[in-house]
Amino acid sequence: MTFAGKGNRRPQLDIKIDLIQVDNKNPRLVPYLENPDEATQFDLISVLYENFDTEAVAMSLVENGYFDEEPIIVVPNKVPSTFSFSTYPNPDNLAAAINVLIENKEISFTVVEGNRRTSAIKLITDLGLRKELGIDRFYPKTDDSAKILDISNIPCIIYEKREDVSSYLGVRHIAGLLKWEAFAQAAYTASVIEQELEKGLTISQSIKQVQKVVGDRSDKLRKQYITYKLFLEARDNLEFNVRPIINKFSLLTVAYNSASIREYLGVEAYSKVDLNSELITSDKHDNFKNVLTWIYGNKNTNEQPILTDSRKITSTLSHIVKKQEAVDFLIQHKDIDGAFDRTNGERDYLSKKLNDASKAMQTSLQFAYKYKNDEELIKQVSELEELITVLKSNLL
């Protein structure tokens, strides 16, 4: 019987920071990279600095040094063809053998858990890197040689392969206390499901396998996977800037949870959707783009979001998309409330407006007598008379 935590503890070594690379496959970083496979270490460290507050980590490091109780997790980038992890069942012997490879400069590593710490240490210890990023004047740094030595050689737990770490990351960042933000969770879920698919499992089997690993028996992972696929289709099939989706990924989930919005997009519910094909067909791409633009805006076309209150996705937009005339009005006028007024049809909308006008007139009658011979008010009433005459002629 196999399970995620089965086996000996993993080998642990103190490894020089120069031998450790930041991870271009980290699900939190990938969305910020145009081409993750071609991203340089500078690109990755820049993303971490700009979006993940590595300064806070750096401040702790220059003040306290590195806490050995918090090792990072790494995988080797490559090992000599003659070297095999399985040759060393004892983790201490394996650690010693890996250390020989390090001394012979035959191995380097990528961090899969601890990217913020790794990038912060690189920025603290590398003046050239700080200057290239343009942050040397204000990024935390230290001249204390003992602290620099301490943070330059950090404790690392070594896994043989990236997929061996997947279970730990899932439990820690999806089901555990240190949860990633919504998009990172979805990206991670998708990557692990794809790993299972590569083993020959079906999508349904892959999702169930990931559910077992992270200890989540709900349909959360399936929903994350589907919503992530929607994100990929928006990125790949539409002329749409998807960065706002990354930052507010949960809004896409809210939209997909609406039955009427799903119908407008032509996509099935979570339990019925076919994950082996594209979720949204080409004839619905314009509708998909509409929904995303209303919620997120679209920088490619300089359009601002119309739904400034996320609650209106369910309370308002879900009703608008049921009526084509309401949709047409929203597209033309960018007026969410005006479009919602048309969700029961133009006749009902006209009737509602006439009722509102009638109530306003009745209210005015209660104190109009106080302002007899007021020329400005008389002029306004005359304008109303003209409008009523035209309106009546249109109805006759």
N, C-alpha and C positions, 0 to 999 in steps of 0.2 A: 504494500500500500504506500502511495506517495502523497505528500502534502507539502504546502509551501514552506513550512518551517522545519521539514525533516532534515536530518543530517547534523554533522558537526558544526560548531561555530566557524565563521569565516576567518581567514587569516587577516591579521591586522599589523600594519607597519606604519612607522613615521616616514612620510615621503616628501621630498622637496617640492615646493610649490611650482618650480620650473618644469617639473615632469607631469604636471596635472593640467589638463585642458578643460575649459568650460564646455558644456554639452550643447551642441547645436540641434539635438533632438529633444531637448527638454520641452514638455508641452506648454510651459508658461512662456517660453521664449519664441517658439516657432511662429506664432501669429505676428510678431513684430519684424520678421525677416522676410524680405522679398524672395530670396532663394536660400533656405536654410542649409542645403547641401554645400553651397559655395560660401557660406558666411565665414569670415575670418574670426580669430579670437578677439580682435579689436571690435569687430561688429557686435559680437555677443556681449562683451564687457560693457560696451556703450549702451546696449539695450537694457542690461541689468542696472546700470547706473541711472539711466533716464526714467525707468519705469518701476524699479523694485527697491528703491531706497537702500542702496548698499552703504550709504554714508552712516546710517545708524549702526550697522554691523561693524563698519570700520572704526567708529568711535569707541565701541566696546573693545575692539582688538588692540587699539593703540593705548587704551587705558589699562586693560587687564591681561593682555597677551591672549594666547589660545587656550581654551579650556579642553584638556585632553579627554574629559568625560563626554565630549561631543564630536566623535570622529565623523568625517564625511564618508560617503560610499563611492567607490570608483570601480571601473572596469578597465582592463588593459586594452589599449588601442590595437596592439598586435604583440604576439609572442613568437619566439623562434619556432620553426616547424618541429624541432626535436623536443620541445618542451610541452608537457601535458599536466594539467592540474590534477588529473585522476591518478597520476603517479605518486602523489603525496596525500594519502588519506588523513594523516595527522596535520591539522592546520598550522601548528608551529613549524613543522618541517616544510610545509608549503610556503609559509612566510619567509623562511630562511632561503629557500630556493629562489623565490621571487626577488629577494634582496640581492642575491648574486647577479640576477639579470639586471637589476638597477645599477649595481656597481660596474657591470660590463657595458652599460649604456645600450642594452638590448630591449628595453621596454619603456613605455610611457603609458599614461592613463587619462581617462576622461571621467569627470565627476558626474554621477547621476543623481546624487542627493547631497546638496551643499553648494550649489552654484553661487549663491549670494556671498557666502563666506569665501569661496575660492576667488571670486572676482574682486572682492574687497581687499583681500591679502595681496593680490597682484597689483592693485592700484596703490596700496600703501608702500609696497616694496619696489615699485618700478617708477622712477621719476619720469623716464621717457614716455611711459604709457599715460601718466597723468597729464603731461604737457601736450601729448598728441590729442587727448580728449579735451584739453583746455580747462582743466579743473585743478591745476597744481596749487593755486593760491588759496583755495578754500577746502579742498578735500582733506579729511583727517590724515595725518602723517606723524611720524616720530623719528627722532634722531637717536633714540635709545637702542644701542646695538644689541643688548640682551633681548629686548622685545622683538626686534627685527629677526633675530636668529630664531626665537621661539615660534613666531608665526610663519616663518619660511619653511618650516619642517613640521608637517601636521599629521595627526593620526588619521589613518585611512583603513576602512574595512574593504577588503578586495573581493569582488565577485568575478567569476570567470566570464559570464556573459550578461549582457544588458537584460535579457528576458528573465534571468534569475532574480533580478531585483524588482520585477514588476509587481509581484504579490505584496511585497513590503510597502512599495509606494502606494499601491491601491488602498491597503488597510490604513496607512498613515494619513493620506491626503484626500481620500474620498469618504471612508467610513470612520476615520479617527478624529482626533481633536485638532490636528493641524490641517484643516481642510483647505484645499486650493480654491481660488475663485471659480465661478461657474464654468467659464470657457476652458480653463486649464483642466478641470475635472473631465469635461466632455472630450477634450483632445486626448487626454490620457486614456479614457475608456475606449475611444475609437482605435488608438494605437494598439492596445492590448487585444481587442477583438480581432484586429487585422493579424496580429501574431498567431492567434488561434486559428484563423482562417487558413493561414499558410501551412498549418499542420494538417489540413484536410478536413477540419470540422465545418459543419454548416454554420450559417449566421446564428440560428437559434441555439445550436449547441455551444457556439463560442460565447454568446451572451450568458448562457447558463454557467459556463465554466468560470467566467469572470465574476459572476454573482457569488459563486462558491468561494472564490479567492478572497474577495473583499467583505464577505459576510453580509451581503445585502440581498434579501429575498424579495424585495419590492420590484416594481418595473422601472425604477429610477435609471438604471444603466441603459436599458433599451431606449428610454426617452432621451437620455443624453446622447446616445449614438445617433438617433434619428435627427435630433436637432442639430448635431454637429454636421451630419450629411447635408442638411438644409443650408448650413453656413458654407460648406464647400461648393454646393451648387450655385449659391449666390456669387461666390468668389469667381467661379470658373465659367458661369453661363450668362451672367448679367454684367452690364456696364455699371457697376456699383462699387463704391468705396466701402469695403467691409470692416474697416477699423472700428467704427462706432459699435458694430455688432459684438466685437471682441470685448469692448469695455462694458457693454450692457447686454451680455449674452442671455440673461434670464428673460429679457423682454421677448426674445424670439420664442422661447419656450411658452411664455404666456400667450402669445399670438397663436402658436400651434395648438394650444390646449382648447382654443375656441372652435367648436364644431362648424360655425358659419364661416369663419376665416379659412378653415381647412377646405370647406366646400368651394369657396372663392378661389383657392389655390389649386383645387382639383387633386388633393392628396388625402389618403386614407388616415384613419385614426391609428394610434400606436399599435394596437393589437392586430390590425389588419394590413398595415402597410407592407409592401413588397420591398425588402431591403436589398434585393438582388438587382434592382433597376433604379433609374433616377426617380426621385420622389415627385418632382414637378416636371411635367411634360412641356415641350417647347411652346405649345399654344397657350400655356398659362404663365409664361415668363414675364409678360407685361404686368399681369396681376401680382405676381411675386414681387416685382420691382416696385409696384405701387405700394404694397403693404410695407415693405422695408423702408421706402422713402417717407411714408407717413409717420412711421415710428422713429426712424433714425436720421432722416434727412439724407441727402446724397451730395457729397462734396464734388463728385464728378460733374454734376449739373448745377451746382451752387444752390441747391434746394435745402431749406431748413426743415426740421421735423415739425409736423403739424400736431402730433400728440405730445404735448408738453407734460401731461399727467399720465403716467403709465397705467393708472386704473381705468383710463378711458379705452384702452385696448379691449377690455371685456365689456365695459358698460356702454360704450358708444360705437367704436369701430365694428364690433361684432354684429351690430344691427345695421350699420350703413352698408356693409358688403352684401347684405341680402337684397338690396334694392338698387337696380342699375341706375335709376335717375339720381339716387343719393350719391352713388359712386361718381357719376358724371359731374355732379355739382362739386364734390370734393376735389376732383381732379382739376376742374376749371377755376374754382374760387379759393381753394386751400382753406376752406372754412368748415371746421369739424362740427360746430354747433349747427350751422346752416344745413349741412348735409344730414345731420341727425334729425332735423325737423322734417326732412323729406323721406324719412324711413317708412312712413305710412302712406306715401303717395302724395303727389302734388295737390290733389283735391283736398285731402285732409289737411295738408299744410296751409292751403288758402283759407280753409274754414277756421283753422286755429288762429291764423293771423287776424281774420275778421272778428273773431270772438275777442281777441286781445284788444283790438281797436275799439270794439263796442264797450268793453269794460272800462277802457281809458276814458271814453266819452262820458259814460255814466258817472265816473268819479269826478270828472271836470264839472259836471252840472251842479254838483253839491256846493260849489263856492264860486261859480262863474258870475253870479249876480253881484258879487262884490266889486267887479271890475267893469261896470257898464261904461261904454264909450272909450274903452282903452283901445287906441288905434292899432297898436301892434298886435294885440290879441284878436281884434276884429279881422286884421289882415290874415292871420294864421287860420282862422275859421273859414274865411273865404277860400283860401287855398285848399283846405280840406273839402269844402263843398265841390270845388272843381274836380278834385281827385275822386270823390264819391260819384260824381256824374259820369266821369270817364269809366270808372270801374263798373258802374251799373250798365252802361252802354255795351261794355264788353261781355256782360253776362246775359243780356237780352238777345 
